[in-house]
Amino acid sequence: MKVEKLEKIVPEVVQKLAKLESGELLAAELDWCWGSFKYDNNPAGVVEKGQEALALLKEAKRNNSKAVSKKLVESLEKALN
């Protein structure tokens, strides 16, 4: 997990998830986990919710290629690995 990259991508991911029909709850959970991570430096929640967000974004991209940018998916993948 690359914290510097996550700092840039998490707000974008949260914003995109909030716009997707099935992503509002996950957006709130990821946002909360990110705030928690900045407080206690425990990455477990960010990694878990980040993986869930990645799966949801990939599915949304498969269903509608214009719904999610390829760059967003790739950036999140790089930040989580």
HUVEN-V544359 format. One record per residue. RES is the residue in one small letter. PHI is phi in degrees with one decimal (999 if undefined). Layout:
# HUVEN-V544359
res=RES phi=PHI
res=RES phi=PHI
This chain:
# HUVEN-V544359
res=m phi=999
res=k phi=-108.1
res=v phi=-60.7
res=e phi=-61.1
res=k phi=-70.7
res=l phi=-64.6
res=e phi=-58.2
res=k phi=-82.7
res=i phi=-89.5
res=v phi=-57.8
res=p phi=-60.1
res=e phi=-66.4
res=v phi=-64.9
res=v phi=-60.2
res=q phi=-62.9
res=k phi=-67.6
res=l phi=-61.3
res=a phi=-63.3
res=k phi=-81.7
res=l phi=-79.2
res=e phi=-56.1
res=s phi=-93.8
res=g phi=-110.0
res=e phi=-61.8
res=l phi=-65.3
res=l phi=-63.4
res=a phi=-60.8
res=a phi=-65.0
res=e phi=-65.5
res=l phi=-64.5
res=d phi=-61.2
res=w phi=-64.8
res=c phi=-63.0
res=w phi=-65.3
res=g phi=-62.1
res=s phi=-63.8
res=f phi=-61.7
res=k phi=-63.8
res=y phi=-81.3
res=d phi=-113.3
res=n phi=58.1
res=n phi=-98.3
res=p phi=-82.8
res=a phi=-54.9
res=g phi=-67.1
res=v phi=-64.3
res=v phi=-65.2
res=e phi=-61.0
res=k phi=-70.4
res=g phi=-64.1
res=q phi=-66.0
res=e phi=-62.7
res=a phi=-64.1
res=l phi=-60.5
res=a phi=-62.1
res=l phi=-66.1
res=l phi=-66.1
res=k phi=-63.3
res=e phi=-64.6
res=a phi=-62.8
res=k phi=-66.9
res=r phi=-63.8
res=n phi=-73.2
res=n phi=-149.2
res=s phi=-59.6
res=k phi=-92.9
res=a phi=-71.0
res=v phi=-135.1
res=s phi=-77.2
res=k phi=-62.1
res=k phi=-61.8
res=l phi=-62.5
res=v phi=-62.4
res=e phi=-64.2
res=s phi=-63.9
res=l phi=-66.9
res=e phi=-59.7
res=k phi=-63.6
res=a phi=-67.6
res=l phi=-80.8
res=n phi=-93.2
